[in-house]
Amino acid sequence: HLAQQRAETQRLKAEAERQRFEELLAEERRQKEVQISEMEALMQLLQSDADREVRRVQEQMSELEVRAATRIAECQRFTSKLQIQSERLVKRAQTLADEKTQVLQIQQA
């Protein structure tokens, strides 16, 4: 009888220990699931931040491309104006040289 009581007590202790161990495992599993869930939420936030940053940089690049195209067009217009002015100056210099030659020829005659 005493041996049966001891055996029953041991069995109850073992059962309680097993149940406590299962509860610890379940709690650990719940904590891991919470951690995973938090990590997934953090990853989504980071991905959203990265996507926003990529869009912002793309918008900046587009804006810079437009500005660069505008500046290039301005430079081309300026260069064209300078070319025209340069050609006019060359013609004017040629005209002045021709006039000077004519004056010299008249004076020599």
CORZITA-V250961 format. One line per field, one symbol per residue. ss: DSSP state (a for helix, b for strand, c for the rest). A space follows every 10 residues. Layout:
# CORZITA-V250961
ss = ???
This chain:
# CORZITA-V250961
ss = caaaaaaaaa aaaaaaaaaa aaaaaaaaaa aaaaaaaaaa aaaaaaaaaa aaaaaaaaaa aaaaaaaaaa aaaaaaaaaa aaaaaaaaaa aaaaaaaaaa aaaaaaaac
